[in-house]
């Protein structure tokens, strides 16, 4: 089970902008939350109604129903494939729903209207209807359709930037948008083919136009439109990975991806107009299939690189006491993640499995956030975002940590970490008393033994500052790391401490002023030391 985390919300604040004298002005009507949600929903709903009427007008009611029933076949498979790619750091389902609806409604409506108008205008201007159709198919349609689909990717990139962090996010966003567009287009083509069969005397079977259209569009090339638009998504993904000061690259990457998408689309559409019909099969076998395989390899390798990033970045939070020893390994393995969710579901039910899934998603976001910070690509809200993610992890630790420890123990084949009993079953090791030493003492699973959780000031100020490297020395907690501990759990010396400092119990054990991290209670603690090291022994 993969789920997107309910992304942390900021504490409630007065709306509006401060005016001279400290008085808050009311926001403009277009800045209100309900307007921001109602406007795109209304636009997509209106586009859906118009496209429904246009397709039904061209295919007839019976043809529309037949086309709808046949066009739906590849949709679940394509959506499942893109969701699988997005399971490392799953984004909100609302983003995918918007992208699919945009492709199926808004982009399809723009394409039908613009393609028809441009082709008709060229046919009238040149008095060559056949040439106008060819030009419309090979030039106008690729430009219009890819631009319309790219608009959805651009909107997510601009207004859901927190969820758009790399190439995989671009591929998923573009692919789902193109899947929605292909769905509507297939309804039109299959419904029209069915109407042609009916007008020719109702011939059916594999020799019918409907069967041939279904085979070409649904069986042979269901990935065609997603394949084109994925190039646009890759361009936006490269832009998301590029530092803010490299503006030329951030601008050219999406444009280059869009041009590649248009070029591939044009080649695919034009393949039917040369070679006496064999051009389609030549382009399909010599170009489309290899390109599909290449992109599949690229995306899967990027997904694996994301998992390696998670394993590499999270050990710093183990040292600071926010995470336990097995978690970097478990978070960097999709098999271990699934095992943890299954264990939680078997012991505590579906709600516990959902909590573990949210914990995994938050930890992954935390690793990517730290990676962006170390690469000089963190935003101005780096420390605030890190604090939010750490607090969300802390609130879910009682359910998630035992399940994650079970997954790590099962896959590693030996008990390597000091963990509490699994949901009251068995006899776990208390921190520091396991068969192998750990990085100091981990935070307790229940309420901190020295008072409520306390958070100190961030260990360093502006996000652009690189914290000093943390070297555990002879061993955190006064113990030298055991040689049998897997190397993936070691903390590289070049990693600095988390910006938000150590885990709550680390501060509470030092007698620092405590406060409840919920928005209702705000007691400012005395800032701890400027470098966040491992929690001291309780």
KOLTIBA-698102 format. One record per residue (C-alpha): residue number from 1; x, y, z. Coordinates in steps of 0.2 Angstrom, whole numbers, always signed. Example, Ala and Ser with C-alpha at 12.3 -4.5 7.8 and 13.67 -1.06 7.14 Angstrom:
<sites>
 resi     u     v     w
    1   +62   -22   +39
    2   +68    -5   +36
</sites>
This chain:
<sites>
 resi     u     v     w
    1    +0    +0    +0
    2    +7   +17    -5
    3    -1   +33    +0
    4    +4   +51    -1
    5    +7   +60   +16
    6    -6   +73   +22
    7    +7   +86   +20
    8   +10   +96   +36
    9    +0  +112   +36
   10    +7  +129   +43
   11    +1  +135   +59
   12   -15  +146   +56
   13   -11  +164   +53
   14   -21  +179   +50
   15   -25  +181   +31
   16   -21  +197   +21
   17    -5  +207   +20
   18    +0  +220   +33
   19    -3  +238   +29
   20    +6  +253   +36
   21    +3  +254   +54
   22    +2  +235   +57
   23   -16  +233   +51
   24   -20  +218   +41
   25   -29  +220   +24
   26   -42  +208   +18
   27   -36  +198    +4
   28   -42  +200   -14
   29   -57  +189   -19
   30   -46  +179   -31
   31   -34  +175   -17
   32   -47  +166    -6
   33   -45  +148    -4
   34   -62  +143   -11
   35   -59  +153   -26
   36   -42  +144   -30
   37   -51  +128   -29
   38   -67  +132   -37
   39   -59  +140   -52
   40   -50  +125   -59
   41   -64  +113   -54
   42   -77  +124   -63
   43   -65  +126   -78
   44   -63  +107   -80
   45   -81  +103   -77
   46   -86  +115   -91
   47   -73  +109  -102
   48   -79   +91   -99
   49   -97   +95  -103
   50   -92  +104  -119
   51   -80   +90  -125
   52   -94   +77  -121
   53  -106   +86  -132
   54   -93   +88  -146
   55   -88   +69  -146
   56  -106   +63  -145
   57  -110   +75  -159
   58   -97   +67  -170
   59   -99   +49  -165
   60  -117   +48  -160
   61  -124   +41  -144
   62  -121   +23  -148
   63  -104   +26  -155
   64   -99   +36  -140
   65  -104   +22  -128
   66   -94    +9  -138
   67   -79   +21  -139
   68   -80   +24  -120
   69   -81    +6  -116
   70   -66    +1  -127
   71   -55   +17  -123
   72   -56   +13  -104
   73   -46    -3  -106
   74   -28    +4  -105
   75   -31   +18   -93
   76   -30    +8   -77
   77   -14    +0   -83
   78    -6   +16   -87
   79   -11   +25   -71
   80    -5   +10   -61
   81   +12   +11   -70
   82   +14   +29   -66
   83    +9   +27   -48
   84   +22   +13   -46
   85   +35   +25   -52
   86   +29   +37   -39
   87   +29   +26   -24
   88   +46   +32   -18
   89   +39   +49   -13
   90   +21   +48   -18
   91   +13   +64   -22
   92    -5   +69   -17
   93   -19   +61   -27
   94   -27   +78   -30
   95   -12   +82   -42
   96   -14   +66   -52
   97   -33   +69   -53
   98   -31   +87   -59
   99   -18   +81   -72
  100   -30   +67   -79
  101   -45   +79   -79
  102   -35   +92   -88
  103   -29   +80  -101
  104   -46   +72  -104
  105   -56   +88  -104
  106   -46  +105  -106
  107   -32   +99  -117
  108   -44   +88  -128
  109   -56  +102  -130
  110   -42  +114  -135
  111   -35  +101  -147
  112   -52   +98  -156
  113   -56  +116  -158
  114   -39  +122  -163
  115   -35  +107  -175
  116   -52  +109  -184
  117   -51  +128  -186
  118   -33  +128  -192
  119   -35  +113  -204
  120   -51  +121  -211
  121   -42  +138  -213
  122   -27  +130  -222
  123   -39  +120  -234
  124   -49  +136  -238
  125   -33  +147  -241
  126   -24  +134  -251
  127   -39  +125  -260
  128   -30  +109  -256
  129   -40   +99  -243
  130   -29   +84  -244
  131   -13   +94  -241
  132   -21  +103  -227
  133   -26   +87  -218
  134    -8   +81  -220
  135    -1   +98  -213
  136   -14   +97  -199
  137    -9   +80  -194
  138   +10   +82  -195
  139   +13  +100  -189
  140    -3  +108  -181
  141    -9   +93  -171
  142    +8   +90  -163
  143   +11  +108  -158
  144    -7  +111  -152
  145    -9   +95  -142
  146    +8   +94  -134
  147    +7  +113  -129
  148   -11  +109  -121
  149    -4   +94  -112
  150   +12  +104  -106
  151    +1  +117   -98
  152    -5  +105   -85
  153   +14  +101   -81
  154   +18  +119   -80
  155    +3  +123   -68
  156    +8  +109   -56
  157   +26  +115   -57
  158   +22  +133   -53
  159    +8  +130   -40
  160   +12  +113   -32
  161   +31  +116   -32
  162   +33  +107   -15
  163   +27   +91   -24
  164   +37   +93   -40
  165   +55   +90   -35
  166   +63   +79   -49
  167   +62   +69   -65
  168   +51   +56   -58
  169   +38   +69   -53
  170   +39   +77   -70
  171   +37   +60   -79
  172   +22   +55   -68
  173   +13   +72   -70
  174   +16   +72   -89
  175   +11   +54   -91
  176    -5   +55   -81
  177   -10   +71   -91
  178    -6   +62  -108
  179   -16   +46  -102
  180   -32   +57   -99
  181   -29   +65  -116
  182   -27   +48  -125
  183   -43   +42  -116
  184   -54   +56  -124
  185   -45   +54  -141
  186   -48   +35  -141
  187   -66   +38  -137
  188   -67   +49  -153
  189   -58   +38  -164
  190   -66   +21  -159
  191   -83   +29  -159
  192   -80   +36  -177
  193   -74   +19  -182
  194   -89   +11  -175
  195  -100   +23  -185
  196   -91   +19  -201
  197   -94    +0  -198
  198  -113    +4  -195
  199  -114   +14  -211
  200  -105    +1  -221
  201  -118   -12  -217
  202  -114   -17  -199
  203   -99   -28  -203
  204   -91   -34  -187
  205   -77   -46  -181
  206   -58   -43  -183
  207   -60   -36  -201
  208   -70   -21  -195
  209   -63    -4  -194
  210   -67    -4  -175
  211   -56   -19  -172
  212   -42   -12  -182
  213   -43    +5  -173
  214   -44    -4  -156
  215   -28   -15  -161
  216   -18    +0  -167
  217   -22   +13  -153
  218   -26    +2  -138
  219   -16   -14  -140
  220    +0    -8  -150
  221    +2   +10  -144
  222    -7   +14  -128
  223    +9   +22  -122
  224   +11   +34  -138
  225    +4   +50  -130
  226   +12   +47  -113
  227   +28   +44  -122
  228   +28   +60  -131
  229   +23   +71  -116
  230   +35   +62  -104
  231   +49   +72  -113
  232   +41   +88  -107
  233   +40   +81   -90
  234   +58   +77   -90
  235   +62   +94   -95
  236   +52  +101   -81
  237   +60   +88   -69
  238   +78   +94   -74
  239   +72  +112   -71
  240   +67  +107   -54
  241   +84   +99   -50
  242   +93  +115   -56
  243   +99  +128   -44
  244   +90  +144   -44
  245  +104  +155   -50
  246  +105  +144   -66
  247   +91  +152   -75
  248   +95  +149   -92
  249   +96  +130   -89
  250   +80  +131   -79
  251   +71  +139   -94
  252   +78  +130  -108
  253   +76  +112  -101
  254   +57  +113  -101
  255   +57  +121  -119
  256   +69  +108  -125
  257   +58   +94  -118
  258   +42  +101  -126
  259   +51  +103  -143
  260   +56   +84  -142
  261   +38   +79  -138
  262   +32   +89  -153
  263   +45   +81  -164
  264   +41   +63  -159
  265   +22   +67  -161
  266   +25   +74  -178
  267   +35   +58  -183
  268   +22   +47  -176
  269    +8   +55  -185
  270   +17   +57  -202
  271   +22   +38  -202
  272    +5   +34  -209
  273    +8   +45  -224
  274   +23   +37  -232
  275   +29   +20  -237
  276   +12   +14  -243
  277    +6   +10  -225
  278   +22    +2  -220
  279   +30   +18  -213
  280   +19   +16  -198
  281   +27    -1  -194
  282   +44    +5  -198
  283   +43   +20  -186
  284   +35    +9  -173
  285   +48    -5  -173
  286   +64    +5  -176
  287   +60   +21  -166
  288   +45   +20  -154
  289   +48    +3  -146
  290   +67    +7  -143
  291   +63   +24  -136
  292   +50   +17  -125
  293   +63    +5  -118
  294   +76   +19  -116
  295   +64   +30  -106
  296   +58   +15   -96
  297   +76   +12   -91
  298   +79   +30   -87
  299   +64   +32   -76
  300   +68   +16   -66
  301   +86   +20   -64
  302   +81   +37   -58
  303   +69   +29   -45
  304   +83   +18   -39
  305   +94   +33   -37
  306   +81   +41   -27
  307   +81   +26   -15
  308  +100   +28   -14
  309   +98   +46    -9
  310   +86   +41    +5
  311   +98   +29   +12
  312  +112   +41   +11
  313  +104   +56   +19
  314   +94   +49   +33
  315  +109   +43   +44
  316  +112   +61   +50
  317   +95   +60   +58
  318  +100   +44   +66
  319  +114   +52   +75
  320  +103   +67   +81
  321   +91   +54   +88
  322   +76   +58   +77
  323   +77   +41   +68
  324   +82   +24   +74
  325   +96   +13   +67
  326   +86    +2   +54
  327   +76   +16   +46
  328   +89   +22   +33
  329   +90    +5   +26
  330   +71    +1   +27
  331   +67   +18   +19
  332   +79   +14    +5
  333   +71    -3    +0
  334   +53    -4    -7
  335   +53   -22    -1
  336   +57   -17   +17
  337   +44    -3   +16
  338   +30   -15   +11
  339   +35   -28   +24
  340   +34   -14   +37
  341   +16    -9   +31
  342   +11   -27   +31
  343   +17   -31   +48
  344    +8   -15   +55
  345    -8   -21   +46
  346    -7   -39   +53
  347    -4   -33   +71
  348   -14   -17   +72
  349   -25   -15   +57
  350   -27    -4   +42
  351   -25   +12   +51
  352    -8    +7   +58
  353    -3    +2   +40
  354    -8   +19   +34
  355    +2   +27   +48
  356   +17   +18   +43
  357   +15   +23   +25
  358   +14   +41   +30
  359   +29   +39   +41
  360   +39   +32   +26
  361   +33   +46   +14
  362   +38   +60   +27
  363   +55   +52   +30
  364   +58   +51   +11
  365   +53   +69    +9
  366   +65   +74   +23
  367   +79   +65   +14
  368   +76   +74    -2
  369   +74   +90    +7
  370   +91   +88   +15
  371   +99   +82    -1
  372   +93   +98   -10
  373  +100  +108    +5
  374  +117  +100    +3
  375  +116  +103   -16
  376  +113  +122   -14
  377   +95  +120   -20
  378   +85  +122    -4
  379   +72  +136    -3
  380   +70  +149   +10
  381   +59  +138   +20
  382   +71  +125   +22
  383   +72  +125   +41
  384   +53  +127   +43
  385   +50  +113   +31
  386   +63  +102   +40
  387   +54  +106   +57
  388   +37  +101   +50
  389   +43   +84   +43
  390   +52   +80   +59
  391   +37   +84   +70
  392   +26   +73   +58
  393   +38   +59   +60
  394   +39   +61   +79
  395   +20   +60   +81
  396   +19   +43   +71
  397   +34   +35   +79
  398   +25   +24   +92
  399   +16   +14   +78
  400   +29   +16   +64
  401   +46   +12   +72
  402   +42    -6   +78
  403   +36   -10   +61
  404   +51    -3   +53
  405   +62   -12   +65
  406   +53   -28   +61
  407   +56   -26   +42
  408   +74   -22   +45
  409   +77   -36   +56
  410   +68   -48   +44
  411   +78   -43   +29
  412   +95   -41   +38
  413   +93   -58   +46
  414  +100   -53   +63
  415   +96   -41   +77
  416  +107   -26   +74
  417   +97   -12   +83
  418   +91    -8  +100
  419   +72    -8   +98
  420   +57   -10  +110
  421   +46   -25  +109
  422   +36   -27   +93
  423   +19   -20   +98
  424   +20   -29  +115
  425   +26   -46  +107
  426   +43   -53  +111
  427   +57   -46  +120
  428   +66   -31  +112
  429   +82   -23  +118
  430   +82    -7  +127
  431   +92    +7  +119
  432  +110    +4  +122
  433  +108   -14  +128
  434  +106   -23  +111
  435  +119   -35  +104
  436  +127   -21   +95
  437  +130    -3  +101
  438  +120   +11   +94
  439  +123   +30   +91
  440  +119   +35  +109
  441  +101   +32  +116
  442   +87   +34  +104
  443   +71   +43  +109
  444   +59   +33  +119
  445   +43   +27  +110
  446   +31   +33  +123
  447   +31   +50  +131
  448   +49   +57  +134
  449   +54   +52  +152
  450   +61   +69  +156
  451   +45   +79  +152
  452   +36   +85  +136
  453   +46   +86  +120
  454   +57  +101  +119
  455   +63  +109  +103
  456   +78  +120  +103
  457   +82  +134   +90
  458   +88  +128   +73
  459  +107  +122   +74
  460  +111  +135   +60
  461  +103  +150   +53
  462  +100  +153   +35
  463   +97  +137   +24
  464  +112  +142   +13
  465  +124  +139   +28
  466  +133  +122   +27
  467  +134  +115   +45
  468  +151  +108   +51
  469  +154   +90   +49
  470  +149   +78   +63
  471  +162   +65   +68
  472  +156   +53   +80
  473  +174   +50   +86
  474  +177   +35   +96
  475  +159   +30   +95
  476  +143   +39   +99
  477  +137   +36  +117
  478  +154   +31  +122
  479  +154   +15  +112
  480  +164   +11   +96
  481  +153    +6   +82
  482  +153   -13   +81
  483  +161   -20   +65
  484  +146   -31   +61
  485  +135   -16   +59
  486  +131   -14   +40
  487  +140    +0   +31
  488  +124    +8   +25
  489  +120   +12   +43
  490  +136   +21   +45
  491  +135   +40   +46
  492  +147   +48   +33
  493  +158   +61   +41
  494  +154   +74   +28
  495  +136   +75   +34
  496  +132   +90   +45
  497  +119   +89   +59
  498  +101   +92   +55
  499   +96  +111   +54
  500   +82  +108   +67
  501   +94  +100   +80
  502   +92   +84   +90
  503   +77   +74   +94
  504   +65   +81  +108
  505   +71   +69  +122
  506   +89   +75  +119
  507   +84   +92  +124
  508   +73   +87  +138
  509   +86   +76  +146
  510   +97   +92  +147
  511   +84  +101  +157
  512   +79  +113  +144
  513   +63  +121  +144
  514   +50  +110  +136
  515   +35  +114  +125
  516   +21  +104  +116
  517   +24  +106   +97
  518    +6  +107   +94
  519    +0  +124   +88
  520   -10  +127  +104
  521    +6  +128  +116
  522   +21  +139  +112
  523   +34  +140  +126
  524   +51  +146  +119
  525   +65  +135  +125
  526   +82  +140  +129
  527   +93  +137  +113
  528  +104  +122  +115
  529  +122  +121  +108
  530  +125  +127   +90
  531  +129  +109   +84
  532  +117   +95   +85
  533  +125   +79   +90
  534  +119   +63   +96
  535  +107   +62  +111
  536  +116   +60  +128
  537  +113   +45  +139
  538   +98   +47  +150
</sites>
